[in-house]
Amino acid sequence: MGDGERHARSSAELVEEALGRIEALDGRVGAFVAVLADEARAEAAARDAETAAGRVRGPLHGRPVAVKDLIDVAGAVTAAGSPKLAGNRAERDADVVGRLRDAGMVILGKTRTHEFAYGVLTPGTVNPWDPDRIAGGSSGGSAAAVAAGMVGFAVGSDTAGSIRIPAACCGVVGVKPTYGVVPTGGVVPLSWSCDHVGPIAGSVAEAGVLLEVLSGVPAGAGAAAPAPPRLGRLVGEDLAMVDPAVTEVVDRLCGELERRGSRIDEVELPLRTARSAVATMVLPELAAAHAALLAETGEQGYGERILKAIRRGQQALAVEYLAGVRYRDRFAALVEDLLADRDALVLPTIPVVAPETGSRVIELGDGREMGVQEALTALPGAFNCSGSPVVSVPVGLVDGLPVGLSLVGRIGADQELLAVAGVAEEATRFSGRPALSAR
């Protein structure tokens, strides 16, 4: 039973239960880098006192939530997964943490991330479905914490798929909102042009309620689901990389939606070009974001991989960066044109199920081999170029591991997209339980 189903329990009870689940499981999962037990107990007591006085702040009042370790929580270290920031204690809450507290939520702890969010593995975190598989990244700690049932709600960030990739790997719901809908103040940047902050939860409904908090949209402002929705299914050369078993899961879902009256036609987008545009923006912006820190403290403390990425960004040409920035509007227009008479576009979130830990390359559906990061960001990363809202929903299993489906919506139509995602979720009736789970 998720936190969202235990609304009659006191906040103190919910927090103690979550702390107990973390103590029992996280030694094996590795989702958390810091558990703020004392602070959470104090917050829970304050929320319960408010409830007793008739001051309930909203539907998530008293519920525990975990936040990615890129996001400042006052008094806690924001290390961003790096020894470089091991002493970086936040003086104030990030904007999104302030919104969580304003909604009455209780900050339970900080979840593990790939160093400075530049990666898809989240080292130190395992996939609750199979500890020999990656949890995905860079918000792997948040997704694993929700999948294992340690907490019902978590917050992640997404620059080229970093919410949706771990959501797909771990069989939970992840939302990349429209660019700019959720504030990024107090969040360690990877790329100002592409960074998004969003929710991870066990269901579309729970993710939607959390998004209302993060975005500042009043509760209850969500749109009714179109009945039945019209969808565009992405096909073409860029989708040839998808594993046939993953494609078969998506085929089954689309068939079920059509049986329920949905109209689904095939559409194409230049995903590879859009993903390349993201890369041309991310690396120079990463280098710019770290320029002051490098000047003050030098290279010591950085991991080799992130340091190489920063150096590549320093060497980037302005003409290449500007070409990526200009392409952003062009790709966004292509996506919006396809959505003019459709409710959402659908495609697999990632081309495979969660790869094995230690894998350097992945064999794709068209027989090619590709590096893990390139392969896992190939499909989701394109929509950081457009800034479109995207929801990843678990829709089936392949070899006992979850398959994620992405639904892409119109810019600014986040709640309408969540309504469509709810239709897909209901048609799927996804079931299964991770090997490491408190539920």
N, C-alpha and C positions, 0 to 999 in steps of 0.2 A: 504494500500500500504506500503510495507516494505522499509527500508532505501536503500536496494539494488536496488529498482525500481525508486529511486528518484535521479539518478546520475546527473541530470542537475541542481539540487538545490545547492545553495552555502552551504559551511560548517556551516556558521553562521545560516542560515535558518534551517538546519537539527538539529543543536544543540538546537536552541530555541524551535523547535517543540517537540523534545524529552524532554526537561525540562518542557514544558507545559503538556505533557502527564504524566510525573512523578508527577507533582504537582496535577494533576486531579485524578490520580489513586492510587498512592503508599500509600496513607493513608489507603486504603482498602486492598492492596495486600501485602505491607511490604517487597518488594523485595530489597530495598536499605538500607544500613546502613549509607552511606555518599554520598551526591550528590555534586560533585565538580564543581558547576555552574560557579563561576568566572574563575577558571582555564580553564574550557572547552571553555568558551567564548573567552578567550585570545588565546587558541590553535586554535580555529576555525578561528579567524581573521588572524592568521599566515598562516594557510593552504590556506585561500582564497587569501592572498597576493601572495603565491607561485603559485597558479593557474593562477592568473592574469599575473604573470611573465613567464608563460609557464613551470613551474616546478611542474608537477604532479607526485607524488611519486609512484602511482600504482592505481589499480582499487578501492581500499578502501580509497583513499585520501579524507580527510575531513569528513569521516563518524564517528559518535559517537559509542563508545563501552564501555561496563561495564565490570568490572573485579571482581572476587570473593575476599572476604575480607580475603584471605590467601596470596594474591599477593601484593607485595610491590609497591606502587606508591609514588614517592618522594614527601615528604611534607605532606602526608596523613597518618592517623593512620592505621596500620594493626593490628586489634584486634583479628582476627581469631575467631570471634564469642564469645570471652571470656572476662569477666571483668579482667582476669589476665593480658591481654595485652592492657588495655584501654588507656595507655599512650605510646604505642609503635609506635612512629612516624617514618616512614621510611626515611632514609637519601638519598636513591637512588632507582631508578626503578629496579624492577625485570627484568631478562633477557627478558621475554616475553613482558613486558610493553615497554621495549626499542625497541623491534621489531615492536610492534603496532605503536609506535611513528615514527619509521623509515619509516613505510608504509604510514604515513600521517594520521593515525587515531587519534581521539580525545577521551581522557579518560573522560568519563562522570561521573563515580562514582564507588563506591564499593558496591558489592551485598552481601546479608546476607548468612551466612553459619552456619551449625551445629557447636557447639563448637569444635574447633581444627579439624573440618571435620570428627569427629567421630560420625556419625549418619545419618539417612535417612529421618529425619523429617523437618529440618530447622525451628525450632520454631520461630514464629514471621512472617513467610511468609505463605500466603494462596495460594491455587491453583486457578488461574484465571478462570478455568472452573466451579469450585464449591467451594466457600469460606469455606465450611464445610469439605473439603478434603485437605490432605497434598499436598504440592508442590513437595515432595520428597527431597532427600538430598544426599550428603551435599551441592551440588551446587544449592539448591532450589531457592535462590534469582536470580541467573543468568537465570535459566530456566523460572521462573515466569515473570521476566522482559521482556524476549523475547516473551513469550506466550501472555502477556497482551498488547504487542505492544508499550511498553515504550521505547524500544531500539531494533534495528534490530540484533545486534551482542553482544555476551557476551562470557566471558572466565570462565571456571570452572576447577576443578581438580577431579581426579577419582582414588580411591585406591581400592575400591571393588564395583564400580558401581556408584560413586557419580556424574558423568556427565550423564550417561545413565538412571539412575533411575528417576531423576527429568525431564529429557527430555521426558521419557515415560509418567510420570504422567501429564505433562503439554502440551503434544501434539506438541513438537518441535523436531528439529534434534540435537542430541548430538554425538560428536565423541571422543572416546578414541583412540588416535593415538598409533602406535607402541611404546613400551616402549623406552624412550630415544630420540625419534624423536623431541620432544619439550622440551627445557631446563627447569629445575625446580629451577634454582638459584634465590633466592629472594622470594621463595614460602615457607611458613611455612610447614615443613614436617609432615606427618603422618607416612609414611613408605617409606624409601628410595628405597626399593626393589619393591614396588608396585605403587608408586605415578606416575600419568600421568597428564599432563595439556593439555586441548583441547578446541575446540570451541563449542558453542551452538548458533544456528541460526534458522531461520524460514524455511529454505529449504536446501536440500543437496548441491545445487550449492553455496549458500551463506556460508555454513559451510566449503565447500571445499576451497573457496577463503580465508577465514579466517585461515584455517589450513596452507595454503601456506605461509601466513605471520608468523604464530607462529613457523612453522618448519624451515623457511628460504629457503623453496623450491621455485625457481623462478616461478612467475606467468605464467600460461600456460603450466606447466609441467605435468598436469594431463593426465591420460590415457583414451583412448576411451573405452566406455563400450563394453563388449563382447555382441554379438547379435546372439542369446539370451544366457544368462548366464546359466551355469550348477551349480546347488545348491545342498547342502546336508542339509536336514532338520533333526535337532536333535530330537531324540525320546528316549524312555527308561524310566527307573524307576524315574530318576531325573526330567523328564518332567511331571510325573503324578500329580505333585503339581499344575499345571497350571489350572486355572478356565476354565471350558468347554466353557464359552462364549468367553474368550480370544482365546482359541484354534480354535473356529469357525471362528473368524476374520482372523487368520493366515491361516486356511484352504482355505478361500475364496481367499486370496491373492495368495497362492500357485497355486490354480486352475486357476486363471487368468494368472499367469506367464506361466503355462503349456500350456494354450490355445494360448499364444503368442510364443510358441516354446521352452520354457525353459525345461531342463531336471532336475528333482528333485528326488533324492533318499533319503532313510532314513539312518541316521548314528547315532552312539552313542559315547559319551565321558563320562569319570568319573567326572562329574561336582562337585559332592559333595566332592570327595577327593581333587580336585583342590581348591575348596573354603576353605576347612579345612587347606590346605597348606598355603593359603593366611593369614588365621587367625594366624597361628603359626609364620608367619613373622611379621605381622603388630604390634602385641602387644609388643613384646620385642623392636622393632624398635621405637615404640611410646615412651616407657619408656626411651630409650637411647636418643631420641630427646629432651626429657624434663629434662634430668638429671641435666644439668647446671642451668636451670631456677629454678628447685626445690631446688637445693643446695643454690642458691643465695637468693631466696625469700620465700621459704617454700610453704606450700599447700594452703595458703589463696588466694582466687580469682578463684580457679578452681571450676567448677561444680562437683557435686558428681559423676556423671556418668563417666566423663572423668578421674577423679581421681581414680576411681575404675579400669578403664581400664589400667591406668599407673601402678597401684599396681600389677595387674595381669601380666603385662609385666615384671615387676621387678622380679617376682617369676618364670618366664618361665625357662625351662631347656634348656641348650645349645643343647642337643641331639635332642630335639623337633624342635628347630629353624633350626638346620642344616638339619633335615629331610625335612622340608618345602622347604628350599633352594634347596636341591638336587632334590626334586620332580618337581621343576619348569621346569628344562630342559626336564624331562621325559614327562610332560604334553604338553609342547610346541612341542615336537616331534610328539606326537599323533595328535595334531591339524594340524600341517604342513603336516603330512601324508594324512590326510583326504582332504587337500586342494591341493594335488599334481595334481589331475585331476578334481578339482572343482574350481569355481570362488569365492564362499563364502559358509559359513555355516549359516543357519538361525534358529532362535528360538525366542520365546517371550522375550522381554527385562526383564520384571518382570511377575510373575505369575498371577497378578490381576491388575485391574485398581487402581487408587489412593485411598488408604484407607481413612476412615473418620478420621478427627483430633481427637486425644485422644484415638484412638484404640491402645490397647496393644497387641492384638493377631489378626491373620487373619485366617479365615477358608479357607483352600486350596481345590483344585479340587479333591483331593483324600480323602477328609473328615477330614484330620488332621488339628489341630490348631498349629500355629507357631507364635512366636514373630515377630513383624513387621520388625525389622532390619534383623533378620535371614532370613525371607521370601523374603524380597525385594533384598537382596544381594545374595541369593542362586544361581540364574542363571547368573547374570552379573559378580559376583566376581571371578568366575573361570578363566576368561580371563585376570584378572590382574596377575594371576599365570603364564600364558603363555606369557604375554606381547603383545598379538596379537592386531592388530587394530580392532576396533568394531565401527559400526555406528548404532545408534538407530533412527528409522524413524517411525513417526506416520502412522498407516495403517488402522485405523477404530475407531469406537466408540462402547462402551458397556454402556448402561444406560446413554448415553450422556457424557461419559468420554473417553479420548483417550486411545488407545492401542498402545504400542510401539513394533516394530519388530527389533531385533538385527541381523545385518549381520557381520560375523566374516571373516576377510581376512588373507592372508599370511603376515608374519612378514616382514615389510618394504614396503609392497605393499599398502600403505594407499590411494594413488590416484586411483589405480585400484579398490580398494574396494569402494571408493566413486562413481566411475562410475557405479558399480553394484547397489549400493544403489539408484542411480538416476533412474535406470530401475524399481526398486521396487516402488519408489515414484511415478513415472509416471503411473505405472499400478494401483496403489491404488487410485490416485486422491483424497487424503484425503481432506475433507472439514469440516467446522464447525467453530464456533466462540466462544471463551470463554465468559462466562457471564460478566467478567470484562475485557474489551478490548477497546483499543483506535483505533483499526483498523476498 
